[in-house]
Amino acid sequence: MSKRNVIVTGAAGGIGLSCAKTLLSDGYKVAVLDISDDRLNQQFGDEPNAVQIHLDAGSTESCRSAIGDAYDRLGSIDAFVHFAAIWSGTTWDKSDDAEWQRILTVNLTGSFLLAQAAAGKMIQDGGSIVLTASDSARVGGVAGGPAYASSKGGVIALTRSLARALGPNGIRVNAINPGVVESPMTENWPRTLMEQTVARTPLGRIAKPADIADVACFLVSDAARFITGEIIEVNGGFYFD
């Protein structure tokens, strides 16, 4: 990228933290967004090229104001990388409309509102948007319930829709489909489930946050300049039998 101002959501932990740290070490200026102001400050308080911004991805007002604040403080937006999400393992028989509303609002509607606001700031000069889906949308969930899997399936459709719409403006839109990742989202999963996942993964381990974050950094870079509308599987070859 000739310009190097990037927004990363979910930056206080897990994949988002790894992505933001990598971009900063590579010389980017990064707006780090998360719902936890304390954790953002713990991770980036001493980093001069990190701009800390509060984000509640379940709030329309917060999505729009956070992107606007990032634009004002960075001076431009060249890429938007979105990892903020919530997980739910509620099974089909116990899930209700409140559950669906909560999960879809954060994971799908939030993804759209943030991408929409970021694209509006990139419309003149182009840029890159990277969203996060999940293998749950492909295999029906490993531990995630139907609301979570459906929300991530929606992100896949959203990615392809935005790629088609924004391509003429020089904005690339891609998504990453992670498998199971060692992160705060999975830290309380049963050990037996994690062992079963490893057994089904040809590379023989669970993903580290950096395994996913490095792909996002690639998609932001000029090396991915002719890639758009793609859903990149990053799962170590995981399959569901």
Salt bridges, closest charged atoms under 4 A:
ASP34 OD1 - ARG39 NH2 3.73
ASP37 OD1 - HIS54 ND1 2.96
ASP69 OD2 - ARG73 NH1 3.79
ASP93 OD2 - LYS94 NZ 3.59
GLU99 OE1 - ARG102 NH2 3.71
ASP125 OD2 - LYS3 NZ 3.61
ASP135 OD2 - ARG138 NH2 3.40
GLU182 OE1 - LYS208 NZ 3.02
GLU195 OE2 - ARG191 NE 3.05
ASP211 OD2 - ARG205 NH1 2.72
GLU233 OE2 - ARG138 NE 3.57
ASP241 OD1 - ARG200 NE 3.28
